[in-house]
Amino acid sequence: MVAGRYVQAQVAVDSRERAAELARSAVEARLAACVQVVGPIVSTYRWQGAVETAEEYLLLAKTRADLSEALAEHIRAAHPYDVPEIITVPIEHGLPDYLAWIDAETS
């Protein structure tokens, strides 16, 4: 498998229920092969001039790099935040069978 052909998208959201909905819809749409939900986590950030702290859930979605924009658009359309965290990082190495599974589940 070619390095840089796969990515992991990270998305933070405000509730376990929304995280589960986003995860399921991304997998059902074949935009991600797998989405793990981690949390709760505590995020501290600056928003509209104030420092905020909130409990959130983190989604880790595995997909092909060529689907990353479509995945981001899909999540953005259903995400409750004005400016959601949707960050994509490359997967440099992975078990070839796992990467092939990503291909199969996102085709």
QUICORTA-V634541 format. One record per pair of residues at least 24 apart in sequence whose C-alpha atoms are under 6 Angstrom apart, sorted by the first residue. I is the first residue (numbers start at 1). J is the second residue. If there is no record, write none. Layout:
i={I & I}
j={J & J}
//
This chain:
i={3 & 4 & 4 & 5 & 5 & 6 & 6 & 6 & 6 & 7 & 7 & 7 & 7 & 7 & 7 & 8 & 8 & 8 & 8 & 9 & 9 & 9 & 9 & 10 & 10 & 10 & 10 & 11 & 11 & 11 & 11 & 12 & 12 & 12 & 13 & 13 & 14 & 30 & 31 & 31 & 32 & 32 & 32 & 33 & 33 & 33 & 33 & 33 & 34 & 34 & 35 & 35 & 36}
j={92 & 90 & 92 & 64 & 65 & 63 & 64 & 65 & 91 & 63 & 64 & 65 & 89 & 90 & 91 & 61 & 62 & 88 & 89 & 60 & 61 & 87 & 88 & 59 & 60 & 86 & 87 & 58 & 59 & 85 & 86 & 57 & 58 & 85 & 56 & 57 & 56 & 106 & 71 & 106 & 61 & 62 & 63 & 62 & 63 & 102 & 105 & 106 & 61 & 62 & 60 & 61 & 60}
//
